[in-house]
Every structure is written in C-alpha cells, then in structure tokens.
C-alpha cells in the first residue's frame, strides 16, 4: 500500500492516508501525510479512496466514503490499473519467497540496464524503499493472492514460487486457493512455476559443501541415503570449491543440464534462497539477459530487510530478524539458523501474525516448534483481527508446553537477560516486534 502511495505521488497525484498507525518515515519524507481515522473533511476532498485487504467493512472511513458515493477501489484494483501503463509486467506470486524473488529479478534487470520499475512487499536494502520508479518497459511487482488481489493483474510473465495453505480466512479451503492460482496463470502470457525437478532433488550437501542443478538433471545418486564410494568421489569432485565460508559470505557453483554454469558469491543467506535464485535465473534467461549480467545481478544483490537479516545489538553477539510467519517458512528459518550457527545456543522468539492463521495452521505450528528447547512466543500481531477470530500466541504457548510467553517488551527483556551474550537470537514473524525493538534501541542496523 505504501509503495503504491509513493508511486502515485511521484506521478503527480495528491495523496494522503488514513491509518491507526501514523508513523511512516518514507511517506513523511515525500510529503505524504497520514491522518488518524475519522478525518471526514479529508475524505470529502478526495476523488478516489483506496483501501487495503486488511481493512474490514466496518471501518469508519470506508463506510463514510461509500456513503458519499466516492469512487472506492481496493489496493489490488489500483495495482492492476497502474500496471497497465507498462509494456511488460512481471508478477511474482506464491506462499513463500516471492519478495526476494521479485527483488532478485528487478536487480538483474537493473544490472542489465533495463531501468525497471519495482513494487515490492518489503524494503530493498540498496534502495531503502519498497518502490523504485524506473522506465515503462518493465514493471516488476510482488503479487498477493489475498482477497484474489493478483487477479487484477494481466502479467506478461507470471512467476509462482510455491503454493501452500495460506489465507484460509478468505479462501476457506485449499481447493479454492488453488483455483485462484489457476486463474492467475491463465491470464498470464508466460508462466514460471516451481518444478520439484529443478529444486530439492538437485541439491546435494556433504561436509557443508553444496552444489545444485539449474535445470532438469537427475542427481538422485547423490542422495546421502544411497551414497557409496564411487558416488562420494563424484560428489566431492562436483562440489569442489563450493564452500560455505561464513554468514553472508557464501561461494558455490551452479550447473545447468550437467554443464558448469557459474560460480556465485552472494550477499544474502544462500541457504534459504536457492530456489529464489534459480527462479530469477530462469526468468532472466527467458528475457535474453546474458549469463555474465545475471551472475553480476545476483552477486551485487544486497537483499531485503527482515529476510534472515543480521542486525546489531549491544546485548548479544548475533541477532537475526526473519519475516517467516507460515510454518514452512519457519521450519526453513530454523534449519538455516542451525546450519549458520552450528554448536551455538539459539533462542527463537516468534510473534504470530493474525489469530486466524494460527488457528487454521495450528497442527503445523505445533509440529514445527515442538522440539525447540529455547522458544519464546510474543503477543500476537492482530493486524485486522480480534482474538475471537482464532488462536492467540498465549494459547499456542500452552499447546507447545515448552514455550515461554510474553505479553510485552518488559516481560520479553526479563527472559532475554537470563541468556548469555554469546546466545543467538532469531526473531521470527511478520508483526511489529522488530519495530518495537528498534524503538527501544535493543537492535540497530
């Protein structure tokens, strides 16, 4: 929503906002004021009222706008209209990884001199923004399926990273969610979606060394469960010089159809971004971008905030922020933390995002957390909901049993003070906890 606000402002429109949360540094720097809800005088001045899917029908500003007969459109509708001004729309959808994949594709196009415009669901580190206004040839956008918002887009290229049960407060069933994705694919000219043959089956680890294949290649013989001396020799040859050096300093090699493609040294946590990198390469090659440019675009990519982002703290040596809020994402974050920080004491602090998501995926949440010894659950970020809509973080903590629960920062800090400074803190969730920690100067970039 904030990115679209900035885009309209840069195109010459007069824009202002209404929100419970009035702080937004970037909007303020661009002269966009955010008013508290109930400022009916400002609504009367407006020509168009745009609302996000987080806004309920009972919102007083939305109700007043409709009572005046104002033109009222959803965020998804506005994004669809804006996208019509561009020659090639590249829309990235999926349950996980879409923000990083979108940003990677943008960065490769930028490196190729294509001057793309970017609309992102996170803050790009290099730009310190979720919006980059470029030319009209390429519009790279993150496409959200919530309330079928992505169906307002007609992409030249649709990218689907993966599909898992998500937003069931809207879709009700996974079958309905799948139907929406099928509609999204049908109204796109070209579709890139995850194929298992391009991913997990083609990834091989041995002694912290990694190799993976970009396109279809059978590496089943490299599975550790079937390993023998001959296979091990071939595998070690395959992954020579593909060594994990340290956090945010990864070097590995990539193969395409059995042939060496390129070495990579990346600035993002490679462990959870292999699939995102592969998808970005596939799209970029389809667009005819040279391999050398693709590699450069990946290597100079600095990442997106809150995506396994290492931050500083005067209280602990290692602190990581991660946006994971779905059980699958959380599982990947936990596995990544264990590999990045081996033999270290790790404390996980999770803030659930919405009561309904916790309720609909409750068994999955319990499963992903059940074996953790150091887990803290922080008060649910309710967003658009009330506690009666689902399951709270407090209730989840009782079901996990080994988890501590904190209702506020005072309670959280009291527990963290009992940990050693050498402990690793992994803050997980899509809520407002990281913002609270920054305000209290517990963490800083």
Secondary structure, DSSP 8 states (H G I E B T S, - for coil): -HHHHHHHHHTT----EE-S----HHHHHTT--EE-TT-HHHHHH-SEEEE-TTS-TT-HHHHHHHHTT-EEEEHHHHHHHHHTTSSEEEEEE-SSSHHHHHHHHHHHHHHTT---EEEEEEEETTTTEEEE---SSEEEEE---GGGGGGG---SEEEE----S--HHHHSSHHHHHHHHHHHHHTSSEEEE--GGGTGGGEEEETTEEEEESSS---GGG-GGG--HHHHHHHHHHTTT-BEEETTEEEEEEEETTEEEEEEEESS-GGGTHHHHHHHHHHHHHTT--HHHHHHHHHT---BTTSSEEEB-SS-SEEEEE---SHHHHHHHHHHHHHHTTTS-EEEEEEEE-HHHHHHTHHHHHHHHTT-SSEEEEEEE-TT--GGGS--HHHHHHHHSS-EEESSHHHHHHHHTTS-TTSEEEEE-SSSHHHHHHHTTS-B-
